[in-house]
Amino acid sequence: MPQLIFRGIPAEGVRSISKPLVEEMAAICGCGTDNFTLECLHVTALFDGEYTEPYPFIDVWWFERGDEVRDRMAAAIDRHVRSLGIPELELSFRVGREDNFYVNGRRYEG
């Protein structure tokens, strides 16, 4: 945790920014780079009965770290992804509760 799920952003682009992005996010969160998971979903977008390009969107699943850290994370993610030539994107933080998180069948101890 955190897990970033990319939609509407080419996997090759995410791969190319993954190392510097994860290093910056780890510094912001004060944790190791091995805490991050990046995944790219294939999305088929439809509008008005036609196929269309999917809108770039990133879901960030994480344990809440406060407004300042969240704002810095959002800015870092936005900057790295938009460096790929993507003019606009949205992202959303989804908060998991640590007491609901399990690793190998055991409650996460932090």
C-alpha positions as CSV (number, residue, x, y, z in Angstrom):
1,M,0.0,0.0,0.0
2,P,-0.3,2.6,-1.7
3,Q,-1.6,1.0,-4.9
4,L,-2.0,3.2,-8.0
5,I,-4.4,1.9,-10.7
6,F,-4.0,3.6,-14.0
7,R,-6.8,3.8,-16.6
8,G,-6.6,5.4,-20.0
9,I,-2.9,5.8,-19.7
10,P,-0.6,3.6,-21.9
11,A,1.2,1.0,-19.9
12,E,4.5,1.8,-21.7
13,G,4.2,5.3,-20.5
14,V,3.6,4.3,-16.9
15,R,6.5,1.9,-17.1
16,S,8.8,4.7,-18.3
17,I,8.0,7.0,-15.3
18,S,7.5,4.2,-12.7
19,K,11.0,4.3,-11.1
20,P,11.2,8.1,-10.6
21,L,7.5,8.3,-9.6
22,V,7.8,5.6,-7.0
23,E,11.0,7.0,-5.6
24,E,9.4,10.5,-5.2
25,M,6.2,9.0,-3.7
26,A,8.3,7.0,-1.2
27,A,10.1,10.1,-0.1
28,I,6.9,12.0,0.3
29,C,5.3,9.1,2.4
30,G,8.4,8.3,4.3
31,C,8.4,4.6,3.3
32,G,10.2,2.2,1.1
33,T,9.7,1.9,-2.6
34,D,8.6,-1.7,-2.1
35,N,5.4,-0.4,-0.5
36,F,4.0,0.7,-3.9
37,T,2.1,-1.2,-6.5
38,L,1.4,0.3,-10.0
39,E,-1.1,-1.4,-12.2
40,C,-2.5,-0.5,-15.7
41,L,-5.9,-1.5,-16.7
42,H,-7.1,-2.0,-20.2
43,V,-10.3,0.1,-20.6
44,T,-12.8,0.2,-23.5
45,A,-14.5,3.5,-23.4
46,L,-17.9,4.1,-25.0
47,F,-19.9,7.3,-25.7
48,D,-23.0,7.8,-27.6
49,G,-22.9,4.3,-29.0
50,E,-19.3,4.6,-30.3
51,Y,-15.9,3.6,-29.0
52,T,-13.8,6.5,-27.8
53,E,-10.5,7.2,-26.1
54,P,-10.6,6.5,-22.4
55,Y,-10.1,9.5,-20.1
56,P,-6.9,9.3,-18.1
57,F,-7.8,8.5,-14.5
58,I,-5.8,7.2,-11.6
59,D,-7.2,5.5,-8.4
60,V,-4.8,5.7,-5.5
61,W,-5.6,3.2,-2.7
62,W,-3.8,4.0,0.5
63,F,-3.9,4.5,4.2
64,E,-4.6,8.2,5.0
65,R,-1.6,10.3,5.7
66,G,-3.2,13.8,5.9
67,D,-3.9,16.7,3.6
68,E,-0.4,17.9,3.1
69,V,1.0,14.4,2.1
70,R,-2.0,13.8,-0.1
71,D,-1.6,17.1,-1.9
72,R,2.1,16.5,-2.4
73,M,1.4,13.0,-3.7
74,A,-1.3,14.3,-6.1
75,A,1.1,16.9,-7.4
76,A,3.9,14.4,-8.0
77,I,1.6,11.9,-9.7
78,D,0.1,14.6,-11.9
79,R,3.5,16.0,-12.9
80,H,5.0,12.6,-13.8
81,V,2.0,11.4,-15.8
82,R,1.5,14.7,-17.6
83,S,5.2,14.6,-18.6
84,L,4.1,11.8,-21.0
85,G,2.2,14.4,-23.1
86,I,-1.1,13.7,-21.4
87,P,-2.7,17.2,-21.2
88,E,-5.3,16.4,-18.5
89,L,-6.0,13.7,-16.0
90,E,-7.9,13.1,-12.8
91,L,-7.0,11.1,-9.8
92,S,-8.9,10.0,-6.7
93,F,-7.6,8.8,-3.3
94,R,-9.5,6.0,-1.7
95,V,-8.7,5.4,1.9
96,G,-8.3,1.9,3.3
97,R,-8.5,1.3,7.0
98,E,-5.5,-0.5,8.5
99,D,-7.7,-2.6,10.7
100,N,-9.4,-4.0,7.6
101,F,-6.1,-4.8,5.7
102,Y,-4.7,-8.3,5.8
103,V,-1.4,-9.8,4.6
104,N,-1.3,-13.5,4.2
105,G,-4.5,-13.9,6.2
106,R,-3.3,-11.9,9.1
107,R,-4.3,-8.4,10.2
108,Y,-1.8,-5.8,9.1
109,E,0.2,-4.5,12.0
110,G,1.6,-1.4,10.4
